[in-house]
Amino acid sequence: MDKWHLWINGKWEEAEKYEPLHAPHTGEEIALIAQATPEDAKKAIEGAHGAFQEFKRLPAHERSRILLKATQLLEQRKEEAARIIATEAAKPIKAARTEIVRTIQTYQFAGEEAKRIYGERIPMDAAIGGENRVGFTMRVPQGVVSAITPFNFPFNLVAHKVGPAIAAGNAIVLKPAEKTPLSSLFLAELFQEAGLPAGVLNIIPGLGPELGPILETHPYVKNITFTGSPKVGKEIRKLAEFRKVTLELGSNSALIVDEGIDVDSIMDRVVEGAFSYNGQVCISIQRIYVHHSLYETFLERMIARTKQLVIGSPFDENTDITAVITKDSLERLATWISEAVGLGAKVVYGGDVDGQIMTPAILTDVLHQAKVIQEEVFGPIVSVMPFEHIEDAIRLVNDSRYGLNAGAYTRDINRAFACVNQIETGGVLINDIPTFRLDHMPYGGIKDSGTGREGVRFAMMDMMEEKFVSFHWDSK
Ligand code: NAD
């Protein structure tokens, strides 16, 4: 079995403790993973701070070259990388391959954006007393970025932090999710081979609650970028004090399907948005509000399409549905279905449990106060509700503590703009599912879905300081 150490200062460092990593699908032990202590995290932060002193002087074209070289290396090893995701996250191999294609693009965007860091010229003489001056802004790197990542896109969501941090000239300490450390550890030698100086990227697997405090409060840490659950996001925010913080948190994303929509033409997308990777996607479709004129047809087609999903091993080329990430998660999902049923909901399809797998569940007659509506499900459960007027659907979409993405299919331009103007989320996708994301789109939430934006250039903006310079020349 592979034994993985800590990657600190460009070297593998032995840890005091190692934990076995289990494949969710088989329960089999797949690797032994070093567990960083707060002391190790401190060493990584200090190493990153030291490396930053040189790295911040590296020209943009060099940072760009390193990132683009890393994309080439990842391209060469893409099947190996996809199989790591399938093994440790039980992500179906076809979805894992898609994630790697996206990851390559994310690093490519970072390589390109490294060359496009601009400032702004300020017309100083617009103010009385500003004559004979040139004013301009510069964007400068901040220093050490602490990056804490979740299990569900273990390559691409890491790329959304590592790529922009390197492009902006920062150093990084990355703490991957306990369940998916291999996808991050894979990057250590990849970036070394790409020419990234030692210490710029440090990778320290370990327990979030143990490592969080030092990663969020060490004086050398200038920026914290976190993707994960709202509960942890809140704790980070409290500890971060004046540091810049990006929080990409959860959601209960909704989709509106208005009257006049050809249900058959959107059903593949809807089912994909609801159940891809067992719904363990932050913008997975959780609530669907369908115009009453289409409701019966929509449900019938959705059930028929969902029945076609293939349940199986993540390594089978045809698999759509696999084991959910943990037993605890499965138990929670089953309890939430029971709670909804207790409030009057009907399970019109799925919801059966076999081992660590839940068949995709479609619920109707769900009360708005049920947990499957109010909270983030993060599993293969979707609720489908009818509506009469688009304003009612919009009100229900908004009546939520979350606000990440929402989608609306409509043929009516006025209703499309009603959605655009009135829906309270970070992103509104017209004639698409809320699960749609490209890696250069600005992406992030409002309310309990977080603060700040990713989407390479937008993440970079949060990882740099805007420095103002005034240059006074002798008027004679
Ligand atoms: P999680 O919050 O349990 O864990 C995420 C990371 O936080 C892990 O690395 C974990 O070790 C760490 N962590 C745990 N406790 C911590 C603490 N006290 N201090 C610091 N770090 C701590 O989330 P998860 O189960 O891995 O992922 C699922 C969540 O992530 C869902 O809520 C999902 O919506 C969210 N998510 C959001 C986005 C987005 O872009 N908005 C994308 C993917 C996932």
Boltz pocket constraint, residues with backbone or C-beta under 6 A from the ligand:
constraints:
  - pocket:
      binder: B
      contacts: [[A, 148], [A, 149], [A, 150], [A, 151], [A, 152], [A, 153], [A, 157], [A, 175], [A, 176], [A, 177], [A, 178], [A, 206], [A, 207], [A, 208], [A, 209], [A, 210], [A, 211], [A, 212], [A, 213], [A, 227], [A, 228], [A, 229], [A, 230], [A, 232], [A, 235], [A, 236], [A, 247], [A, 248], [A, 249], [A, 250], [A, 251], [A, 281], [A, 282], [A, 283], [A, 376], [A, 378], [A, 404], [A, 444], [A, 449], [A, 450]]
      max_distance: 6.0
